[in-house]
Amino acid sequence: MNAIIALDPANYDRSCLHAKDRIWAETNCYVDVLIELIHSLGFDPRAGLAFSLAIDFEVDQWTFFKYPHEDLYTLYGMEVIELNPWVSLIQHVEEQVEAGRPVLVEMDSFYLPDTLGTAYQSVHTKTTIAVNTIDANAGSMGYFHGQAYYELSGPEFRDIFQTDGLVHERMLPPYIEVVKLTKNSTNVRDDELTAQSVASLRTQLERLPAHNPFDLFRTRFEKDLEWLASEPMETFHGYSFATLRQYGACFELAANYLDWLAERGETGLDTTARTYAEISEIAKTVQFKLARTLARKRTLDLTPIDDMSARWQAATQELVDRYL
C-alpha cells in the first residue's frame, strides 16, 4: 500500500482542536481535514489560525473560512496546488500518494462510513477528504476526514471512486488538490514560527471587513426568520451551517489561536480570547433556540446577535490597536 504517514485509525491521536470538550465538534470539512493533516505531519495547526479573525457576512452566508495557501506554505511548507483531472480519479490519487503528496479531494459523504448517523447511506453531499494511503488492487484507502483518520475498503472503495463506471455521463470530475510537502517539522524553530504567525495575524487584520459583520447578519437574519418558519427542518440545518455554525466554529478557532500566541509569550490577549470564545458559545445557544423556535412557531429574541456584535467590535478593536 502506498502511504505518506504511518497511521492506525484505531490508535489515532487527534489534534487538540478536535478534543471532546469543544464548543463546536467540527468546523468545516476543509479546515477539519487540514487540522488533522497538519497535526499528523508534526506541526501545530493552531499556528495557522490567524485567518479566523477576518471573516465576514457574505450577503447570504458567513465566510467559508480556510487556511490561506500562503500561510500553509510559509508556516508548514505545504504547497497546495490544483490538480487537472485528465485520467481516472483513482489513477491520479495513486500516483500522487506514491510521490508522497496527500490528495485533497471532494467526495460524496454517502459512501464514507465515518459519516454514519449523518450522511452515510442516507444523504448525498460533498465533503473534502485528504487521502494518505491507497491500494487500488486491494480496494482500500486511508484518509483524513472531519475530526480524525479513517480507512475504508470493499464496496465503499468501489463506490467512492466509481470503479464500476459513472452513474451517468454528465457527472464531472471532483475538485482535486495535492499537497507538496517541502518542510520538516523538526527543522522549524518555535521563535520563527511565532514571528511568521504574527505576520499573518497583521495581514488578516488589514483584511478586516470595513463594517461590523454582525450588523449585516442581524438585518438578513431577521428577514430570513419568516421564510425559515415555512421551510422543512432540512432547510434549517443548511441555513445553520452557513451562518451560526460557520462563524461560531470560526470564532472558537480565533480564541484557540490567541491562546496559542499567549503560550508563545504574547501577553495581554486573555480577555480578547475569552471574548471570541463567548461569541462562539452564544452562537451555539442561538442555534439551539432557533431550532426550538421554528419547531414551535414562536418568535426568536435577536438580542444575542446585538450582544455578539458588541463583543466582536470590542475584541477586534483590541487586536487592531495592538498589532496595527
C-alpha positions as CSV (number, residue, x, y, z in Angstrom):
1,M,0.0,0.0,0.0
2,N,1.3,3.5,-0.9
3,A,1.4,5.5,2.3
4,I,2.6,9.0,3.2
5,I,2.3,8.9,7.0
6,A,2.2,5.7,9.0
7,L,-1.1,5.9,10.9
8,D,-3.6,3.4,12.6
9,P,-7.2,4.6,12.8
10,A,-7.7,2.5,15.9
11,N,-4.9,4.4,17.8
12,Y,-5.1,7.8,16.1
13,D,-4.3,10.7,18.4
14,R,-6.3,13.6,17.1
15,S,-5.4,17.3,17.3
16,C,-6.4,19.3,20.4
17,L,-8.6,21.3,18.1
18,H,-10.9,18.3,17.9
19,A,-11.0,17.5,21.6
20,K,-14.2,16.3,23.1
21,D,-14.7,19.4,25.2
22,R,-15.0,21.7,22.1
23,I,-17.9,24.1,21.8
24,W,-18.3,23.0,18.2
25,A,-17.2,19.5,17.4
26,E,-16.4,20.3,13.8
27,T,-15.7,23.5,11.8
28,N,-16.0,22.9,8.1
29,C,-14.8,19.9,6.0
30,Y,-11.8,21.7,4.5
31,V,-10.4,23.1,7.7
32,D,-11.0,20.0,9.7
33,V,-9.1,17.9,7.2
34,L,-6.1,20.3,7.2
35,I,-6.1,20.5,11.0
36,E,-5.5,16.7,11.2
37,L,-3.1,16.6,8.3
38,I,-1.0,19.4,9.7
39,H,-1.1,17.7,13.2
40,S,-0.1,14.3,11.8
41,L,2.9,15.9,10.0
42,G,4.2,17.1,13.3
43,F,3.2,20.7,13.2
44,D,0.8,22.7,15.4
45,P,-2.3,23.6,13.4
46,R,-3.1,26.5,15.8
47,A,-0.1,28.5,14.4
48,G,-2.1,29.0,11.1
49,L,-5.4,30.1,12.6
50,A,-5.0,33.9,12.0
51,F,-7.5,33.6,9.2
52,S,-10.2,33.1,11.8
53,L,-10.1,36.8,12.7
54,A,-11.1,38.3,9.4
55,I,-14.3,36.5,8.3
56,D,-17.3,38.5,7.2
57,F,-21.0,38.1,6.5
58,E,-21.1,37.4,2.7
59,V,-24.7,38.6,1.7
60,D,-26.4,35.3,2.5
61,Q,-23.8,33.3,4.5
62,W,-20.7,33.8,6.6
63,T,-17.3,33.3,5.0
64,F,-16.5,29.6,4.4
65,F,-13.2,30.1,6.1
66,K,-10.0,28.2,5.1
67,Y,-6.3,28.1,5.8
68,P,-4.8,30.6,3.3
69,H,-2.5,28.7,0.9
70,E,0.3,31.3,1.5
71,D,0.2,30.6,5.3
72,L,0.2,26.8,4.7
73,Y,3.4,27.3,2.7
74,T,5.1,29.8,5.0
75,L,4.3,28.1,8.3
76,Y,4.3,24.4,7.3
77,G,6.0,24.1,3.9
78,M,2.7,22.8,2.4
79,E,2.3,23.9,-1.2
80,V,-1.3,23.3,-2.2
81,I,-1.9,23.2,-6.0
82,E,-5.0,22.3,-8.0
83,L,-4.8,19.0,-9.9
84,N,-6.1,18.8,-13.5
85,P,-8.1,15.6,-13.7
86,W,-7.3,14.1,-17.2
87,V,-7.3,10.4,-16.3
88,S,-9.3,8.5,-13.8
89,L,-9.5,9.8,-10.2
90,I,-8.1,6.7,-8.7
91,Q,-5.1,6.8,-11.0
92,H,-4.4,10.4,-10.1
93,V,-4.7,9.7,-6.4
94,E,-2.4,6.6,-6.6
95,E,0.3,8.4,-8.4
96,Q,0.3,11.5,-6.2
97,V,0.2,9.5,-2.9
98,E,3.1,7.3,-4.2
99,A,5.0,10.6,-4.8
100,G,4.4,11.5,-1.1
101,R,1.7,14.1,-1.8
102,P,-1.5,14.0,0.2
103,V,-4.5,14.4,-2.0
104,L,-7.4,16.8,-1.1
105,V,-10.4,15.7,-3.0
106,E,-14.2,16.3,-2.8
107,M,-16.1,13.1,-2.2
108,D,-19.7,12.0,-1.6
109,S,-20.4,11.6,2.1
110,F,-23.0,9.0,1.2
111,Y,-20.1,6.5,0.8
112,L,-17.9,7.5,3.7
113,P,-18.5,5.1,6.7
114,D,-17.2,7.7,9.2
115,T,-20.3,9.8,8.5
116,L,-22.6,7.0,9.9
117,G,-25.5,8.7,11.6
118,T,-25.4,11.8,9.4
119,A,-24.8,11.3,5.7
120,Y,-23.6,7.7,5.2
121,Q,-26.1,5.8,3.1
122,S,-28.7,8.5,3.6
123,V,-27.7,11.8,2.0
124,H,-25.6,12.7,-1.0
125,T,-23.4,15.7,0.0
126,K,-19.9,16.7,-1.0
127,T,-17.1,16.9,1.5
128,T,-13.3,17.2,1.4
129,I,-11.0,14.3,2.5
130,A,-7.2,14.1,2.5
131,V,-6.0,10.7,1.1
132,N,-3.0,9.4,2.9
133,T,-2.8,5.8,1.8
134,I,-4.3,3.9,-1.1
135,D,-4.1,0.3,-2.5
136,A,-6.2,0.1,-5.7
137,N,-5.6,-3.6,-6.1
138,A,-6.8,-4.4,-2.5
139,G,-9.5,-1.7,-2.8
140,S,-8.6,0.2,0.4
141,M,-7.8,3.8,1.4
142,G,-6.7,5.6,4.5
143,Y,-7.9,9.2,4.7
144,F,-8.4,12.2,7.0
145,H,-11.9,13.5,7.4
146,G,-13.7,15.5,10.0
147,Q,-12.2,15.0,13.4
148,A,-9.9,12.0,12.8
149,Y,-8.3,9.5,10.5
150,Y,-10.2,6.5,8.9
151,E,-9.9,3.6,6.5
152,L,-12.4,2.2,4.1
153,S,-12.5,-0.8,1.7
154,G,-14.7,-3.1,-0.3
155,P,-18.0,-1.7,-1.7
156,E,-17.3,1.8,-0.2
157,F,-14.0,2.0,-2.1
158,R,-15.6,1.0,-5.4
159,D,-18.5,3.5,-4.9
160,I,-16.3,6.4,-3.7
161,F,-14.0,6.0,-6.8
162,Q,-16.8,4.9,-9.1
163,T,-14.6,2.0,-10.3
164,D,-17.7,0.3,-11.9
165,G,-18.3,3.4,-14.1
166,L,-20.0,6.8,-13.8
167,V,-23.6,6.9,-12.6
168,H,-24.4,9.0,-15.7
169,E,-22.4,10.7,-18.5
170,R,-22.9,14.2,-17.2
171,M,-21.0,13.6,-13.9
172,L,-18.0,15.9,-13.7
173,P,-14.7,15.0,-12.0
174,P,-14.4,16.3,-8.4
175,Y,-12.3,19.2,-7.4
176,I,-8.8,17.9,-6.6
177,E,-5.7,19.5,-4.9
178,V,-2.4,18.0,-4.0
179,V,-0.1,19.0,-1.1
180,K,3.6,19.2,-1.9
181,L,5.5,18.8,1.3
182,T,8.6,20.9,1.5
183,K,9.4,21.3,5.2
184,N,10.1,19.0,8.1
185,S,8.6,20.0,11.5
186,T,11.8,19.1,13.3
187,N,13.6,21.9,11.4
188,V,11.1,24.6,12.4
189,R,12.2,26.8,15.3
190,D,9.4,28.0,17.7
191,D,10.5,31.6,17.6
192,E,10.5,31.7,13.8
193,L,7.1,30.0,13.7
194,T,5.7,32.6,16.1
195,A,7.1,35.5,14.2
196,Q,5.7,34.2,10.9
197,S,2.3,33.6,12.5
198,V,2.2,37.2,14.0
199,A,3.0,38.5,10.5
200,S,0.0,36.6,9.2
201,L,-2.1,38.0,12.0
202,R,-1.3,41.5,10.9
203,T,-2.2,40.7,7.3
204,Q,-5.5,39.3,8.4
205,L,-6.3,42.4,10.5
206,E,-5.6,44.5,7.4
207,R,-8.3,42.5,5.6
208,L,-10.9,43.0,8.3
209,P,-14.3,44.0,6.9
210,A,-14.9,47.8,6.9
211,H,-18.2,47.2,8.8
212,N,-19.3,45.1,11.7
213,P,-20.4,41.8,10.1
214,F,-22.9,41.1,12.8
215,D,-24.9,44.2,12.0
216,L,-25.3,42.9,8.4
217,F,-26.1,39.5,9.6
218,R,-28.8,40.7,12.0
219,T,-30.6,42.5,9.2
220,R,-30.6,39.4,7.0
221,F,-31.4,37.1,9.8
222,E,-34.4,39.0,10.8
223,K,-35.7,38.8,7.2
224,D,-34.9,35.1,6.9
225,L,-36.8,34.0,10.1
226,E,-40.3,34.3,8.5
227,W,-39.1,32.3,5.5
228,L,-37.4,29.6,7.6
229,A,-40.6,29.1,9.6
230,S,-42.3,27.8,6.5
231,E,-39.4,25.5,5.5
232,P,-38.7,21.9,6.5
233,M,-36.0,21.2,9.1
234,E,-33.6,20.2,6.4
235,T,-33.5,23.9,5.4
236,F,-32.8,24.9,8.9
237,H,-29.7,22.6,9.0
238,G,-28.3,24.0,5.8
239,Y,-29.0,27.6,7.0
240,S,-27.5,27.0,10.4
241,F,-24.3,25.5,8.8
242,A,-23.9,28.5,6.5
243,T,-24.5,31.1,9.3
244,L,-24.5,30.3,13.0
245,R,-22.3,27.2,12.9
246,Q,-19.9,28.8,10.4
247,Y,-19.0,31.8,12.4
248,G,-19.5,30.1,15.8
249,A,-16.9,27.5,15.0
250,C,-14.6,30.1,13.4
251,F,-14.5,32.3,16.5
252,E,-13.8,29.4,18.7
253,L,-10.7,28.9,16.5
254,A,-9.9,32.6,16.9
255,A,-9.9,32.1,20.7
256,N,-7.6,29.0,20.3
257,Y,-5.3,31.0,18.1
258,L,-4.9,33.8,20.7
259,D,-4.4,31.2,23.4
260,W,-1.6,29.7,21.3
261,L,0.1,33.1,20.9
262,A,-0.2,33.6,24.7
263,E,1.7,30.3,25.1
264,R,4.4,31.7,22.9
265,G,4.9,34.8,25.0
266,E,2.4,37.2,23.5
267,T,0.9,38.9,26.6
268,G,-2.4,40.7,27.2
269,L,-4.5,38.5,24.9
270,D,-6.6,36.7,27.6
271,T,-9.6,39.0,27.6
272,T,-9.7,39.1,23.8
273,A,-9.5,35.3,23.5
274,R,-12.3,34.9,26.1
275,T,-14.5,37.4,24.2
276,Y,-14.2,35.4,20.9
277,A,-14.9,32.2,22.9
278,E,-18.0,33.9,24.3
279,I,-19.2,34.7,20.8
280,S,-18.8,31.1,19.8
281,E,-20.8,29.9,22.9
282,I,-23.6,32.4,22.2
283,A,-23.8,31.3,18.6
284,K,-24.3,27.7,19.8
285,T,-27.1,28.8,22.1
286,V,-28.8,30.8,19.4
287,Q,-28.6,27.8,17.1
288,F,-30.5,25.6,19.7
289,K,-33.0,28.4,20.3
290,L,-33.6,28.9,16.6
291,A,-34.4,25.2,16.1
292,R,-36.9,25.2,19.0
293,T,-38.4,28.5,17.8
294,L,-39.0,27.1,14.3
295,A,-40.4,23.9,15.7
296,R,-42.8,25.7,18.0
297,K,-43.7,28.6,15.6
298,R,-42.5,31.2,18.1
299,T,-40.6,34.5,17.9
300,L,-36.9,34.5,18.3
301,D,-35.2,37.1,20.5
302,L,-32.5,38.8,18.5
303,T,-30.8,40.4,21.4
304,P,-27.9,37.9,21.4
305,I,-27.0,39.0,17.9
306,D,-26.6,42.5,19.2
307,D,-24.5,41.2,22.1
308,M,-22.2,39.3,19.7
309,S,-21.9,42.4,17.6
310,A,-20.7,44.4,20.6
311,R,-18.3,41.7,21.7
312,W,-16.8,41.4,18.2
313,Q,-16.3,45.1,17.9
314,A,-14.5,45.3,21.3
315,A,-12.3,42.3,20.7
316,T,-11.3,43.2,17.2
317,Q,-10.5,46.7,18.1
318,E,-8.2,45.5,20.8
319,L,-6.2,43.5,18.3
320,V,-6.1,46.3,15.8
321,D,-4.8,48.7,18.5
322,R,-2.1,46.3,19.4
323,Y,-0.9,44.9,16.1
324,L,-1.6,47.6,13.5
